[in-house]
Amino acid sequence: MTPLVVAAVLLAAVTHAGWNALAHGIRDQLLAFTLVGGGGAICGAALAGFTPLPAAGAWPYLLVSAVLHVVYQTLLMQSFRLGDFGQMYPIARGTAPLVVTVLAAVFVHEVPDGWVLAGVALASAGLVGMALWGIRGSGSRPHWPAIAAAVATGLSIASYTTVDGLGVRASGTPLGYIAWLMILEGLAIPAYALATRRGRLAAELRPLALRGLAGGVLSVFAYGLVLWAQTRAPLAPIAALRESSIIVGAAIGALFFKERFGFPRVAAAGVMVVGIGLMLAG
């Protein structure tokens, strides 16, 4: 975890929170993710023209990852429909680092030392606490279907993070890998929208096009940085550090969506920062 890798992952975290906020701000989530996916596919096609093809050994990972990304987007849409951005985003992102730590140890043989393991656990606790303590502090009752969707989203994030960590290392070209991943995953939801909305789709997309396509561009940039970092450092601390986007997401929820932030989330953010410090110490 060199300073350059840390800076890249932190920039990816901020960018990721930004595109998720853009998507959440569009009331019709199918339209939002159609535009994000379409924007990502366009960026991927542009990149593919200037980068080498990933090595043959990376393509099985690419295909599995594309399916997992579509599952992730579907679950994320559902969690955004059911719950507040400032609560669902932390739960979805906060469950991923611990699962990635286990998957990386089993499948990549990256066993973290005690400092890193303690840091990942503490950061994950802070991330989930930022959402759950926020619900408790607001006096509202937890919406369990929304929480279930967010947790399932986190499991899908952990799955594609591990697959992509292996795939990008086998590809020989991080840019080529992200380009083809965006092409493969980016067309699925737009194709579904086209099949279900038919003649209405173009008219519904038009007023939202700029915002949604911007989200697609940001998503490619954010995940491209993460994939590059995964070729330079172990998966578990990158996954946990990436989820510092939750602090940005909670702030966006408070500032732009008028969602309560409050002391519980401030305390949880502090716990997460301590966890990141332990990871870097390791």
Disulfide bonds with the S-S distance in Angstrom:
none
